[in-house]
Amino acid sequence: MRIEGTIRHLDLEGGVWVLEGSDGTTWNPTNLPEGFRTEGLAVEAEARVQEDAMSIAMVGPLIEIVRIRRTP
C-alpha cells in the first residue's frame, strides 16, 4: 500500500514513532529508518500491513516499510 503523511513522535510507552496518514490513519511502522525519525517530516511510503504482529504502543496498525522518501 502507498501512504502519504507525516512522521510524528508520541510520548507513549517511552516514545514511539508513527506515520500519520493524510487520511487521518495512524500507522505504527516497525522498521522506520533512523534518518526519518524527525517530528513533522512529510513522507511518502510503500508499506505492508503486519497482521501477525502486536505492539505495546497500540496506536494503530503495524506496518513494515518497503520504501520511504521525503516529500516537499
C-alpha positions as CSV (number, residue, x, y, z in Angstrom):
1,M,0.0,0.0,0.0
2,R,1.0,3.6,-0.5
3,I,0.8,6.1,2.4
4,E,1.4,9.8,2.2
5,G,1.7,11.5,5.6
6,T,3.8,13.0,8.4
7,I,6.2,11.4,10.9
8,R,5.1,12.0,14.5
9,H,6.7,11.2,17.8
10,L,4.2,10.2,20.5
11,D,5.3,10.3,24.2
12,L,3.8,6.9,24.9
13,E,5.5,3.8,26.5
14,G,8.9,5.6,26.4
15,G,8.2,7.1,23.0
16,V,7.0,5.7,19.7
17,W,7.4,7.0,16.1
18,V,4.3,6.8,13.9
19,L,3.3,7.7,10.4
20,E,0.2,9.9,10.4
21,G,-1.5,9.3,7.1
22,S,-3.1,12.2,5.2
23,D,-6.4,10.4,5.6
24,G,-6.1,10.6,9.4
25,T,-5.0,7.0,10.0
26,T,-2.1,6.5,12.4
27,W,0.3,3.7,11.3
28,N,2.9,2.1,13.6
29,P,6.0,1.3,11.5
30,T,8.1,-1.5,12.8
31,N,11.2,-0.5,10.8
32,L,11.2,3.2,10.4
33,P,14.8,4.1,9.3
34,E,16.8,6.3,11.8
35,G,17.2,9.1,9.2
36,F,13.4,9.5,9.0
37,R,12.8,9.8,12.8
38,T,12.1,13.6,12.7
39,E,8.9,15.1,14.1
40,G,6.8,16.7,11.3
41,L,8.7,15.2,8.4
42,A,6.5,14.8,5.3
43,V,6.9,11.4,3.6
44,E,5.6,9.0,1.1
45,A,5.9,5.3,1.9
46,E,5.2,1.9,0.4
47,A,4.3,-0.5,3.2
48,R,2.8,-3.8,4.1
49,V,0.4,-4.3,7.0
50,Q,1.7,-6.8,9.5
51,E,-1.4,-8.7,10.5
52,D,0.6,-11.3,12.6
53,A,2.3,-8.8,14.9
54,M,1.5,-6.8,18.0
55,S,2.9,-3.7,19.7
56,I,2.7,-2.5,23.3
57,A,2.1,1.0,21.9
58,M,-1.4,0.1,20.4
59,V,-1.5,3.4,18.4
60,G,-2.6,1.9,15.0
61,P,-2.0,-0.9,12.6
62,L,1.6,-2.2,12.4
63,I,3.3,-1.8,9.1
64,E,6.6,-2.8,7.5
65,I,8.1,-0.1,5.4
66,V,9.2,-1.3,2.0
67,R,10.3,2.1,0.6
68,I,10.1,5.6,2.1
69,R,11.1,9.0,0.8
70,R,10.8,12.6,1.9
71,T,8.3,14.8,0.2
72,P,8.2,18.6,0.0
